[in-house]
Amino acid sequence: MGRLAGLCLALAMAGFSGYMFLRTGDWVALLFLVGSLAYTLFFVVHYR
């Protein structure tokens, strides 16, 4: 259950960070997007 919650939160953060990067072009939002995608990959690999 906790892994699924982590996956959902990481996906939500990646979506928000991507939206903010496209809207503002800020490099910090891009950094958060990359980090969120890394967490998403982590949760996907370990959720199996």
Long-range contacts (C-beta under 8 A, 24 or more apart in sequence): 3-43, 3-46, 3-47, 4-47, 6-39, 6-43, 7-40, 7-43, 7-44, 7-47, 10-36, 10-37, 10-39, 10-40, 10-42, 10-43, 11-36, 11-40, 13-39, 14-40
